[in-house]
Amino acid sequence: MAHAVMAQQGEQAAFTSTYFIPFSMERNALRQVLEAEGVLSATQYRMLIELFFAHPGTIPQSELSTLLHVKPNVIANAFPHIDALMFTHRRESEQDARARIAAITPQGIAYVNESEKTLVAQFRITWPPRNENYQRLFRAITHVGHSIDKNIPPVISETHPTTHLIAALESIARPIEEETKTQSGYPIPECRVMQRLYETHMPMRIGVVANQLMLTNATATRTTKALHEKGLIQRLAHPHDNKAVYIALTERGEREALRVVNIINYAGSKFFWDRLGEGHMITFTQLNRVIVTIMKMQRQAQEAAELSNLTSID
């Protein structure tokens, strides 16, 4: 049924750059809250969320790395700080003395409950409560997230909606990103920049790319430098504005970008589209068109008059 709907709707089978935007929205909102609190990192908070979902049960430490799609050493290095805050408790496994079992403590539960209140305020800005498109997107994301991460109790959608949203988005984003990175051999920011340049088929200013992909300027600059050193993009300058540096795919970059786009589409189908019902697929397709329209409007006034005057600086 899902494939039939995708065939009818055509373009929605492609996991375009705009479908990464909800992931960026969630991560930016979470980062702002966690930086303001100054207590946990994003990885540590996601670990605590998984243990919160499992309460009153426990989770093997090794299983957390699988749930969060991060390396085991990242989990091992993150735990001492959470333990020191008395948010978690670990003990030896009864089956294997070398393995550790983790559980959330009452203090950890209290922290998640308090953080939910803070996150609600931040996410009301990021996910406008009166915008029906965003609310339908919210419901679709949590539906897909729960189908991927069975550890998320359905009741959490009612009691801790933003906590559920974080977990749901990450359960979608991490597998897609992991598959893309593994199959392409490129870091995710490089894949996303190549994907966007391939979609537009025209030179773009680095700042515009950063804005459209919701990357920080530092990440966009570092990423474009790496792509340039690999011979995948070329830099172009405006003859009357030395600060206006544009980037475009080289011939080799076009071939590599197409390969990356195909990998992203495969990962998107495997971990996203194939898990959506018809109604949710339509919601995401509609939202994608809205985002694309906004991007085009923002781009048009800024770039239209400049592209014809670009000259190579390579």
C-alpha positions in Angstrom: 0.0 0.0 0.0 2.8 2.4 0.9 4.6 1.8 -2.3 1.4 2.4 -4.3 0.8 5.7 -2.6 4.4 6.7 -3.3 4.1 5.9 -6.9 0.9 8.0 -7.2 2.6 10.9 -5.4 5.8 10.7 -7.3 8.3 13.1 -5.8 7.7 12.1 -2.2 9.6 8.9 -2.6 12.8 11.1 -2.7 14.1 12.0 0.8 15.0 15.5 -0.2 17.1 18.0 1.9 13.9 19.5 3.3 13.0 16.3 5.1 16.1 16.7 7.2 14.8 20.0 8.5 12.6 18.6 11.4 15.7 16.8 12.7 17.6 20.1 12.7 14.7 21.9 14.3 14.6 19.3 17.2 18.3 19.3 17.7 18.6 23.1 17.7 15.8 23.4 20.2 17.2 20.7 22.4 20.7 22.2 22.3 19.5 25.6 23.3 17.7 24.1 26.4 20.6 21.9 27.4 23.2 24.7 27.0 21.0 27.0 29.1 20.7 24.4 31.8 24.4 23.4 31.6 23.7 19.9 33.1 23.7 17.3 30.4 24.9 16.9 26.8 22.5 15.9 24.1 23.8 12.3 24.1 23.6 12.1 27.9 20.0 13.5 27.8 19.0 10.9 25.2 20.5 8.1 27.3 18.4 9.4 30.3 15.3 9.5 28.1 15.7 5.8 27.1 16.2 4.8 30.7 13.1 6.9 31.6 11.1 5.0 29.0 12.3 1.7 30.4 11.5 2.5 34.0 10.9 0.6 36.3 13.0 -1.8 34.1 16.6 -1.6 33.2 18.7 -1.5 30.0 22.0 -3.2 29.4 24.7 -0.5 28.8 25.6 -2.2 25.5 22.0 -2.0 24.3 22.0 1.8 24.8 24.6 2.2 22.1 22.3 0.3 19.7 19.2 2.3 20.7 21.0 5.6 20.2 23.1 4.6 17.2 26.3 5.7 18.8 29.6 3.8 19.6 29.8 1.9 22.8 32.7 4.0 24.1 30.6 7.2 23.7 28.0 5.6 26.1 30.7 4.4 28.5 32.3 7.9 28.6 29.0 9.6 29.1 27.8 7.5 32.1 30.2 8.7 34.8 28.8 12.3 34.7 25.2 11.1 34.8 26.0 8.7 37.6 27.7 11.5 39.6 24.5 13.5 39.3 22.7 10.5 40.8 20.4 10.4 37.7 21.3 6.8 36.9 22.4 3.7 38.7 24.5 0.9 37.2 25.3 -2.6 38.4 26.9 -5.8 37.2 24.7 -8.1 35.1 23.8 -11.3 36.8 24.5 -13.2 33.5 27.8 -11.6 32.8 30.0 -9.9 35.4 31.7 -7.9 32.7 28.4 -6.3 31.5 26.7 -3.4 33.2 22.9 -2.8 33.6 21.6 0.7 33.9 18.4 2.2 35.4 17.1 5.7 36.0 16.9 6.9 39.6 14.1 9.0 41.2 16.4 12.0 40.8 16.7 11.2 37.1 13.0 10.9 36.7 12.5 14.3 38.4 15.1 15.9 36.1 13.2 14.5 33.0 9.9 15.8 34.3 11.4 19.3 35.0 13.1 19.3 31.6 9.9 18.5 29.9 8.4 21.8 31.1 11.4 23.7 29.8 11.4 21.9 26.5 7.6 22.6 26.0 8.3 26.3 26.1 11.2 26.1 23.6 9.3 23.7 21.3 6.3 26.0 21.2 8.6 28.3 19.3 10.1 25.6 17.1 6.8 23.7 16.5 4.0 26.4 16.6 1.1 24.8 18.5 -1.5 26.7 16.4 0.1 25.7 13.1 -1.9 22.6 11.9 0.7 21.6 9.4 3.3 21.4 12.1 1.0 19.6 14.5 0.2 17.0 11.9 3.9 16.6 11.3 4.4 16.2 15.0 1.8 13.4 15.1 3.3 11.6 12.1 6.8 11.8 13.5 5.8 10.3 16.8 3.9 7.5 15.0 6.9 6.6 12.9 9.3 7.0 15.8 7.3 4.6 18.0 7.2 2.0 15.1 11.0 2.1 14.9 11.8 2.4 18.6 9.6 0.0 20.5 11.1 1.2 23.7 8.9 4.4 23.6 5.7 3.8 25.6 2.7 5.2 23.7 1.5 6.9 26.9 4.6 9.2 26.7 2.9 11.1 23.8 0.4 12.4 26.3 2.5 12.9 29.4 5.8 14.0 27.9 5.1 15.1 24.3 8.4 17.0 23.6 10.4 14.2 25.2 8.6 11.8 22.9 9.3 14.0 19.9 13.0 14.1 20.6 13.2 10.3 20.9 11.0 9.8 17.8 12.9 12.2 15.6 16.3 10.7 16.7 15.0 7.1 16.1 14.3 8.2 12.5 17.3 10.5 11.9 20.0 8.2 13.3 19.4 5.2 11.2 19.1 7.3 8.0 22.3 9.2 8.8 24.1 6.1 9.8 23.2 4.3 6.6 24.0 7.3 4.5 27.4 7.8 6.2 28.4 4.1 6.0 27.3 3.6 2.4 28.7 7.0 1.0 31.9 7.3 3.0 31.2 11.0 3.7 30.3 12.7 6.9 26.6 13.7 7.0 27.2 17.5 6.7 29.1 16.8 3.4 26.3 14.6 2.2 23.7 17.2 2.9 25.6 20.0 1.2 26.2 17.8 -1.9 22.5 16.9 -1.8 21.4 20.5 -1.7 23.7 21.6 -4.5 22.5 18.7 -6.6 18.9 19.7 -6.0 19.4 23.3 -7.0 21.8 22.7 -10.0 23.1 26.2 -9.5 25.9 28.0 -7.5 24.9 29.0 -4.0 26.5 31.2 -1.3 27.8 29.3 1.6 25.6 31.3 4.0 22.5 30.5 2.0 23.3 26.8 2.1 23.8 27.0 5.8 20.5 28.7 6.3 18.6 26.3 4.1 20.1 23.2 5.7 19.9 24.7 9.2 23.7 24.2 9.6 25.8 26.6 11.7 28.0 28.9 9.6 31.1 27.2 11.1 29.9 23.8 10.1 29.0 25.0 6.6 32.4 26.6 6.2 34.3 23.6 7.5 32.2 21.3 5.3 32.6 23.2 2.1 36.4 23.5 2.7 36.5 19.7 3.0 34.5 19.2 -0.2 36.7 21.6 -2.0 39.8 19.8 -0.9 38.3 16.6 -2.2 37.7 18.2 -5.6 33.9 17.9 -5.3 33.0 21.6 -5.3 34.5 24.7 -6.9 34.4 28.2 -5.4 33.1 31.1 -7.4 33.5 34.8 -6.7 31.4 37.8 -7.8 33.6 40.3 -9.6 32.2 43.3 -7.7 31.9 41.7 -4.2 35.0 40.0 -2.8 33.0 38.7 0.2 30.4 36.9 -1.9 31.8 33.4 -2.3 29.7 30.9 -4.1 30.0 27.1 -4.3 29.0 24.7 -7.1 29.6 21.0 -7.8 32.4 20.0 -10.1 31.9 17.3 -12.7 33.2 14.7 -10.3 31.1 16.3 -7.6 28.0 15.9 -9.7 28.6 12.2 -10.0 29.3 11.8 -6.3 26.3 13.9 -5.4 24.1 11.7 -7.5 25.5 8.7 -5.7 24.9 10.3 -2.3 21.3 11.3 -3.3 20.5 7.8 -4.3 21.9 6.5 -1.0 19.9 9.0 1.0 16.7 8.1 -0.9 17.3 4.4 -0.2 17.9 5.1 3.5 14.8 7.4 3.6 12.7 4.7 2.1 14.0 2.0 4.4 13.7 3.8 7.7 11.0 6.3 6.9 8.6 6.1 3.9 8.1 2.4 4.3 6.9 2.9 7.9 4.3 5.6 7.1 0.7 5.2 6.5 -1.0 7.0 3.6 -2.3 10.0 5.6 1.1 10.6 7.2 2.9 10.4 3.8 0.6 13.1 2.4 1.3 15.3 5.5 5.1 15.1 5.0 4.7 15.7 1.2 2.6 18.8 1.8 5.0 20.1 4.4 8.0 19.5 2.1 6.3 21.6 -0.6 5.7 24.5 1.9 9.4 24.4 3.0 10.6 24.3 -0.6 8.4 27.3 -1.5 9.7 29.3 1.5 13.3 28.5 0.5 12.7 29.6 -3.1 11.2 32.9 -2.0 14.1 33.6 0.3 16.6 32.7 -2.3 15.1 34.6 -5.3 15.6 38.1 -4.2 19.2 37.5 -2.9 20.7 35.6 -5.8 18.8 36.2 -9.0 20.9 39.3 -10.1 24.3 37.9 -9.1 24.7 34.5 -10.7 25.5 35.6 -14.2 28.5 37.6 -13.0 30.4 34.8 -11.3 34.0 34.0 -12.2 36.1 31.1 -11.2 38.7 31.6 -8.4 40.2 28.1 -8.7 
